Structure formats: C-alpha cells, structure tokens
Amino acid sequence: MSPRAGLTTTAVVDLALEIVDEGGPNDLTIAKVAERAGVAAPSLYKHVKNLGDLRRLIDLRVVQEMADALRTSATGRQGADAVAALADAYRDYLRKHPHRTAALSTDPDRGDAELSTATHAVAEVVFAVLRPYGFDHARAVHATRCLRAAVHGFAGLEASGGFGRPEDVGESFEVLKTMLIQGLENLTQKEKER
C-alpha cells in the first residue's frame, strides 16, 4: 500500500464523501477511507480525531455547499423567482447527492461554532430572499422553517425513492413551489391587514 502524497483533512473529507455518495452514510468507516487513501487507518488520525469527527466534517462540508448553492441560485432574483430558485437549488443538490440528506437535517451542537455558523449561513440566504415579503424577524424564521421542511422533505423523499406513483415528480415539485409561493404571498397579505 503506497501512501497517497499530500493527504490533508480536505482530501480525507473528499474521500469520505465519495464513500457516502456511493453507498450512503452507514457505509462510512475509517478503514474504508484509509483504504481509498492508500494509507493505514492510523495515518488518518493525523487529519481526523475519529469517525464522529469525520462525520462532523462531512456535515460541515455539505452545509457549506448547500449555502453556496442557495446563494448562487438567489443572486439577482427576488420575490417568487428567488423562492423558486432556492427550492430548485435545494432539490438539485439532493438529486445529485441523495445520500447527503441526513447531513442537512443534523442540528449542530451549540458548542460547535463552525457548524453553527455554516447552518446560520443557509438560513441567512433564505432570510435575504424573504426580506421583500416584509416579514418581521419571527415571521421570517417561521417562513424559513416551513420552506425548509417542505423542500427538504420533498427532496429527501425523492432521493430515497419515496414517490412510487407514475405521475411526474418534477410536475409535483412545480406544484409544491406554487403552493409555497402562494402561501408566502397570503401570509404577506395577512400581515398587511393586521
């Protein structure tokens, strides 16, 4: 076994994500990452503390990638167009990486500032998209939770093969986006009537 030159923490996470993408998070072991890296398992401990630490680094990477995807999708858009773009970007990410769904539903340990910051970055993109709707902070939080639950739930079900009926799943997603956008518009109208 010849060791891989230039092995870094980033490279270890890359290899671990390859394993997760191929077989799911339950397939991930330190031994499999070491084998893929061409090193003995103890060599990985220079880069990660243990399997739990590696999983945390995977969660961090996935959340950061999602924040980037959402930010890119929303740039230059507003209102319904921005909401639809966010939903599409979230779904597209999980369609490309269906085994990463769990990494996006992990509630970070309050003591993990780095993962908390990354998670907040995702929320901040959604808050920015919702700003033109005129919600106060509490309403923006509620709306963000609802958008996330709906889109993550749909994309997670799709990623796991949870839609068995023959009707087009893409068309169902368009219906979901329409429902979400109309719901936001209705909520905005109710806020104005208060």
ChimeraX attribute file (.defattr): number of C-alpha atoms within 10 A of each C-alpha:
attribute: neighborCount
match mode: 1-to-1
recipient: residues
	/A:1	8
	/A:2	8
	/A:3	14
	/A:4	13
	/A:5	9
	/A:6	7
	/A:7	16
	/A:8	14
	/A:9	16
	/A:10	13
	/A:11	14
	/A:12	22
	/A:13	20
	/A:14	15
	/A:15	19
	/A:16	26
	/A:17	26
	/A:18	15
	/A:19	20
	/A:20	20
	/A:21	17
	/A:22	14
	/A:23	12
	/A:24	17
	/A:25	19
	/A:26	9
	/A:27	12
	/A:28	21
	/A:29	18
	/A:30	20
	/A:31	15
	/A:32	15
	/A:33	22
	/A:34	21
	/A:35	15
	/A:36	16
	/A:37	22
	/A:38	16
	/A:39	18
	/A:40	16
	/A:41	15
	/A:42	12
	/A:43	14
	/A:44	21
	/A:45	15
	/A:46	11
	/A:47	17
	/A:48	19
	/A:49	10
	/A:50	15
	/A:51	14
	/A:52	11
	/A:53	12
	/A:54	23
	/A:55	19
	/A:56	20
	/A:57	22
	/A:58	22
	/A:59	24
	/A:60	21
	/A:61	19
	/A:62	22
	/A:63	25
	/A:64	19
	/A:65	15
	/A:66	21
	/A:67	23
	/A:68	16
	/A:69	19
	/A:70	25
	/A:71	21
	/A:72	14
	/A:73	21
	/A:74	23
	/A:75	13
	/A:76	9
	/A:77	14
	/A:78	17
	/A:79	16
	/A:80	19
	/A:81	14
	/A:82	21
	/A:83	24
	/A:84	21
	/A:85	22
	/A:86	27
	/A:87	24
	/A:88	19
	/A:89	22
	/A:90	20
	/A:91	22
	/A:92	14
	/A:93	18
	/A:94	20
	/A:95	17
	/A:96	11
	/A:97	17
	/A:98	22
	/A:99	21
	/A:100	23
	/A:101	23
	/A:102	13
	/A:103	18
	/A:104	17
	/A:105	14
	/A:106	13
	/A:107	10
	/A:108	17
	/A:109	11
	/A:110	9
	/A:111	8
	/A:112	10
	/A:113	11
	/A:114	14
	/A:115	22
	/A:116	16
	/A:117	15
	/A:118	21
	/A:119	23
	/A:120	14
	/A:121	19
	/A:122	19
	/A:123	19
	/A:124	16
	/A:125	20
	/A:126	25
	/A:127	18
	/A:128	15
	/A:129	24
	/A:130	23
	/A:131	14
	/A:132	11
	/A:133	19
	/A:134	14
	/A:135	19
	/A:136	11
	/A:137	11
	/A:138	9
	/A:139	15
	/A:140	20
	/A:141	17
	/A:142	12
	/A:143	20
	/A:144	19
	/A:145	13
	/A:146	14
	/A:147	20
	/A:148	18
	/A:149	13
	/A:150	16
	/A:151	21
	/A:152	19
	/A:153	14
	/A:154	18
	/A:155	24
	/A:156	21
	/A:157	14
	/A:158	17
	/A:159	19
	/A:160	13
	/A:161	10
	/A:162	11
	/A:163	13
	/A:164	8
	/A:165	7
	/A:166	6
	/A:167	9
	/A:168	9
	/A:169	14
	/A:170	9
	/A:171	10
	/A:172	12
	/A:173	17
	/A:174	14
	/A:175	12
	/A:176	17
	/A:177	22
	/A:178	15
	/A:179	12
	/A:180	21
	/A:181	19
	/A:182	13
	/A:183	13
	/A:184	21
	/A:185	15
	/A:186	12
	/A:187	17
	/A:188	16
	/A:189	13
	/A:190	10
	/A:191	14
	/A:192	10
	/A:193	7
	/A:194	5
